[in-house]
Structures are given as C-alpha cells and as structure tokens.
Amino acid sequence: MKNASLDLLRQLKLTGMASAYEAALSLPINQQPDVHELLARLVDAEQQHRALRRMNMYLKLSKLRYQANIKDIECSNQRNLSKEKLATLADCAWIERGENVLITGATGCGKSYLGCAIGHHACVNGHRTLYFNMNRLCEQITLAQAEGSIIKWLNQIQKAQLIILDDFGLQPITHTVKLLLLQILEDRYERAATMICSQLPVGSWYEYFDEPTIADAILDRIIPRAHRIELKGKSLRKRPNHLS
C-alpha cells in the first residue's frame, strides 16, 4: 500500500508530497511521524516544491540580463542609494500595488544590474517578471507585427506582474513603438508594475518622445505612481566587481 500511495502521488504530480512521504517511510518505525505530523509535512513539502518550481520557471522566462542578487547591491551616499530605499523595493509590496520604479544615472553606474537584482528578487518572491532591452523590444514588436501576433504578444506582457525596460532613451523609437508602449502602460496602469532604467533624466523624457500628446499620455501612466532612484558616482565598470 505504501508503494501504491507513492505511485499515486507521482501520478497526481504531487512531487513534493511524494518525496516527503518517501523520506518519512525511510525512517525507523519509532521515528516516523504520526498521521497529523505526517500530513503537515506532506502539505508543507508540496507547497515548497511548487514555490521552487515556480521561482525557477519565472527566472528562466524573465530573461534577465545579469544574474544579479539584491544582497550584493552596494548602498552608499556616494551612489545616492540608501539601504532604506533598497529595503522598500525588496519588500515587493510596490509590485502588488501596481507602482513603478524609475532608475536613472550615467552610463556604467549600475542601473541595469540594480534592475536585474530587483527583478531576480521579484521572481524569487513569486512575481512573474519580464526583462526587455529597448532594442530587443522594438525588434519583438516588428516581428510580432510581421507575424500578425501583436495582440497575443501584448497579452503575454500584460500577464507579467513586473516588466523591466532597460536602456530606455538610447535610440529614437518609431511612432508605432510609442503607441504600443502606451498600450502596454495602459494595460498595466494600477494593476501591474513597470521598471524603467535610463541614462536620460526623467525631466528629459517628454522631449525624447517628441510627440506632445503621446508624451503626456505615457508619462501620466509612469510618473505619478513611481519610486525614483537617481544613481550617482563614477562608473562601476572601472572596478574589478563593476556591475553592482
């Protein structure tokens, strides 16, 4: 009966329960848990297994640029990044509230690494995350339009609880990309979070869009509910461990 129960748990894809049950059966009789403790162990094991599997799936699908960890981020007055500010973002409650994060600063100051670290932390805490370099985003839009799958592509982005738009403002974007960016932000407004990493200061974003009506609409969906981080200091690329 024990083997049959194990087989049934595996057939039901209750892998965490099956592993915990097998571990309990391997214990000496006098050390095996009673029925109530065993049930609690099985449920806990299944929950942890599913959380780990979900985390690994989210990390794989996120396509984060860097394998960054939030505990490795350097906080200092020179960088204009406090431990308190980082702790606020590590809490992930802002994601659940559908708020945004705007990270700006000069090239090499660690914007992308910080963004990826926060994205990694979001995945670990069960939030579906997608990372886009703006060049790649434009390429994906062009491809989706050519294949006639732009609606499907937009729906996939909408499902992510956090999207990261990196290298924002490095190159001009077309009118079509601006309209689709507006659609993405409209779909996410007060429902999901968006992070933008840019060398351009936020005050220059209006001029970057170069179309007043679209600029007003996009910025109105980004800025009012945003946490801002303006990284400062010398380029970290000159250091041995430059990315953090």
Sequence and secondary structure as in RCSB ss.txt:
>XXXX:A:sequence
MKNASLDLLRQLKLTGMASAYEAALSLPINQQPDVHELLARLVDAEQQHRALRRMNMYLKLSKLRYQANIKDIEC
SNQRNLSKEKLATLADCAWIERGENVLITGATGCGKSYLGCAIGHHACVNGHRTLYFNMNRLCEQITLAQAEGSI
IKWLNQIQKAQLIILDDFGLQPITHTVKLLLLQILEDRYERAATMICSQLPVGSWYEYFDEPTIADAILDRIIPR
AHRIELKGKSLRKRPNHLS
>XXXX:A:secstr
 HHHHHHHHHHTT HHHHHHHHHHHTS GGGS  HHHHHHHHHHHHHHHHHHHHHHHHHHHHT SS   GGG   
BTTTTB HHHHHHHHT HHHHTT EEEEE STTSSHHHHHHHHHHHHHHTT  EEEEEHHHHHHHHHHHHHHT H
HHHHHHHHH SEEEEEEETSS   HHHHHHHHHHHHHHTTTSEEEEEESS GGGHHHHH  HHHHHHHHHHHSTT
EEEEE  SS GGGSTTTT 
